[in-house]
Amino acid sequence: MFINTEMVYEYDKKTVLEDLQLAFLDRMDTDMDKGIKIRGELLKQPDGNQRAIFVAMNLIRALQQDNEAAKTASCAYLVSRHPDLLEVHANDQASAVDIEFVRLN
């Protein structure tokens, strides 16, 4: 995870998740099925990329609060749902945060 070009967190993509952890990721999807808010906009049926942005924003919050469980869950979600994901970049843009994903070609 990069914030304004500085690497602030690294997650090992090879981490093997236990069944309970995988079930939690499924619950995250179920919760997001009900809709999510990104930058104040309600998305009633978020697609995979919108979910990834939402989770990345939650990862930023977890980093700010030093919430290890939320950091791990957010990264595990991103890696499991987007195996081609290499990096997450967050950049402050005036009053909002811009999220970009670096993926395998």
GIPEDA-V651431 format. One line per field, one symbol per residue. ss: DSSP state (2 for helix, 1 for strand, 0 for the rest). phi: phi as a letter, one per 30 degrees, with the letter a starting at -180 (. if undefined). burial: + if it has 9 or more other C-alpha atoms within 8 Angstrom, else -. Layout:
ss->???
phi->???
burial->???
This chain:
ss->011001100000000000222222222222222001110011100002222222222222222220022222222222222000111111111001111111100
phi->.cbhicdcabbdddeccdeddddddddeddddedjbcbhicdcdbddddddddedddddeddddchcddddddddddedddbdddcbcccbdbhcbcccbccbdd
burial->+++------------------+--+------++-++++----+--+----+++++++++--++---+--++++++++++-----+-++++++----+-+-++---
